[in-house]
Amino acid sequence: MLLQETPGGGQTASAVSLTKCAGNDRYTTKIAFGEQNKQSICWKLESSSSGGTLPGSQSDVALTALFQKMWENEVTNWETSTPSTYWKSNCTSGHSPKWVVVTSGNSQILGYCDNNAQKSSSSEVSFLDIDKDSSKSKVQKVSFCEKDCFSSPGNSGIETLETKQDNNWSEIGFYSNSQ
């Protein structure tokens, strides 16, 4: 929640409005994730092999909901605070394919773990990489990968995903939407 000054000198709480950006050239004021003096914010892929688009509106909605929740609540662990049960660091129970992400440093990687997705391998799963500062309290960069995100060991059981395929990841930019 943002605190806004009222004409009488008090403060009132105001919600952040976060959407996917419409078009690529309107939004020029890039802002840091979690910046608290903005009310209307949009996000977009900065560049990607798929032309900066996501695979479908369901992914757009899922990402927007996740970003909105994280922005408003200023949480540090995105997995335990997600608005749905879909974004996970592992997908091992009742799901196919089964995978576990191994990370180190200040990064938190979450994959889209959906029972109804009908994916045959972890190479078809979308992932987010949330890079944080050294205290792990502030987000420095958010990246998205639609598919082929990791060098896969080809395990037929639970796949351990550790080595990112960097050329398949795109940074997500956040912009002031008060144009």
C-alpha positions in Angstrom: 0.0 0.0 0.0 1.1 3.5 -0.7 0.5 6.4 1.7 -0.7 9.6 0.0 -0.9 13.0 1.6 -4.4 14.4 1.9 -5.2 18.1 1.5 -5.6 18.4 5.3 -2.1 17.1 6.0 -3.0 13.5 6.9 -2.3 10.4 5.0 -4.5 7.8 3.3 -3.7 4.3 2.0 -3.9 3.8 -1.7 -3.5 0.6 -3.7 -1.0 0.1 -6.5 -2.5 -0.5 -10.0 -0.3 -2.9 -12.0 -1.0 -4.1 -15.5 0.9 -5.4 -18.5 2.1 -2.5 -20.7 0.1 -2.0 -23.9 2.5 -1.2 -26.7 6.3 -0.7 -26.6 6.9 3.0 -27.1 4.6 4.8 -24.7 6.4 4.0 -21.5 9.7 5.7 -21.0 10.0 6.2 -17.3 11.5 2.9 -16.0 11.2 2.4 -12.2 12.7 0.0 -9.7 10.5 -2.9 -8.6 8.7 -2.0 -5.4 9.1 1.8 -5.8 6.6 3.2 -3.4 5.8 6.6 -4.9 4.0 5.3 -7.9 0.4 4.2 -8.1 -0.1 3.2 -11.7 2.6 0.8 -13.0 2.9 -1.5 -16.0 5.4 -4.2 -16.9 6.8 -5.6 -20.1 9.5 -7.9 -21.4 12.5 -5.7 -22.4 13.5 -8.1 -25.2 13.1 -11.7 -26.1 13.4 -14.2 -28.9 9.6 -14.3 -29.0 9.3 -10.6 -29.7 8.7 -9.5 -26.1 5.4 -11.4 -25.8 4.3 -14.1 -23.4 2.7 -17.4 -24.6 -0.8 -16.3 -23.7 -3.1 -14.2 -21.7 -3.2 -16.7 -18.8 0.5 -16.2 -18.3 0.0 -12.4 -18.4 -2.7 -12.6 -15.8 -0.6 -14.9 -13.6 2.4 -12.7 -13.8 0.4 -9.5 -13.2 -1.2 -11.0 -10.1 2.1 -12.1 -8.8 3.8 -8.7 -9.4 0.9 -6.8 -7.9 0.9 -8.9 -4.7 4.7 -8.6 -4.3 4.7 -4.9 -5.0 2.0 -4.1 -2.5 3.2 -6.3 0.3 7.0 -5.7 -0.1 7.7 -9.4 0.7 11.1 -11.0 0.3 10.1 -14.7 -0.4 8.0 -14.7 -3.5 7.2 -18.4 -3.3 5.6 -18.5 0.1 3.6 -15.2 -0.6 2.3 -15.9 -4.1 -1.4 -15.2 -4.8 -1.8 -18.6 -6.3 -0.1 -22.0 -5.8 1.4 -22.0 -9.3 4.8 -20.2 -8.9 7.2 -22.7 -7.2 10.8 -23.5 -6.7 9.9 -27.2 -7.2 7.1 -29.1 -8.8 7.2 -32.7 -7.5 3.8 -33.7 -6.1 1.1 -34.8 -8.5 2.5 -32.7 -11.4 4.1 -33.7 -14.6 6.9 -33.0 -15.4 8.6 -33.1 -12.0 11.4 -30.6 -11.4 13.4 -28.9 -8.7 15.3 -25.6 -9.1 18.7 -25.2 -7.4 19.9 -21.6 -6.9 22.7 -19.9 -5.1 23.5 -16.3 -4.2 20.8 -13.7 -4.1 18.5 -15.2 -6.8 15.1 -16.9 -6.3 13.8 -18.8 -9.3 10.2 -19.9 -9.6 8.6 -22.0 -12.2 5.0 -22.2 -13.3 3.8 -25.4 -11.7 0.3 -26.2 -13.1 -1.5 -29.6 -12.9 -3.5 -28.8 -16.1 -0.5 -27.6 -18.2 0.0 -30.9 -20.2 3.8 -30.4 -20.5 6.0 -33.3 -21.3 9.3 -32.0 -19.9 10.7 -29.2 -17.8 12.0 -27.5 -21.0 8.3 -26.5 -21.7 7.9 -24.8 -18.3 8.1 -21.0 -17.8 10.3 -19.5 -15.1 10.9 -16.2 -13.3 14.3 -15.2 -11.8 14.1 -12.7 -9.0 17.5 -11.2 -8.4 17.8 -9.5 -5.0 20.3 -7.3 -3.3 22.8 -8.8 -0.8 20.4 -8.4 2.1 17.8 -10.3 0.0 15.2 -7.6 0.8 15.1 -5.5 -2.4 14.5 -6.8 -5.9 17.3 -5.7 -8.3 16.0 -7.4 -11.5 13.2 -9.7 -12.6 13.7 -12.0 -15.6 11.3 -14.3 -17.5 11.9 -17.4 -19.6 9.1 -19.0 -21.6 10.8 -22.3 -22.4 14.2 -24.1 -22.6 15.2 -22.2 -19.5 17.8 -24.7 -18.2 20.3 -27.2 -19.5 18.3 -30.3 -18.5 20.0 -33.4 -17.3 17.5 -35.5 -19.2 16.4 -37.3 -16.0 13.2 -39.3 -16.4 12.4 -38.8 -12.6 12.6 -35.5 -10.9 14.8 -33.1 -13.0 17.3 -31.0 -11.1 17.4 -27.6 -12.8 20.6 -25.6 -12.1 22.3 -24.2 -15.2 20.3 -21.4 -16.8 20.3 -21.1 -20.6 20.9 -17.3 -20.4 20.0 -16.6 -24.1 16.4 -17.7 -23.4 15.8 -15.2 -20.5 14.5 -11.6 -20.8 14.5 -8.9 -18.2 11.1 -7.6 -17.2 10.9 -3.8 -17.0 8.5 -1.8 -14.8 7.3 1.6 -15.9 5.3 4.5 -14.5 1.9 4.3 -16.2 0.8 7.9 -15.5 1.5 9.2 -19.0 
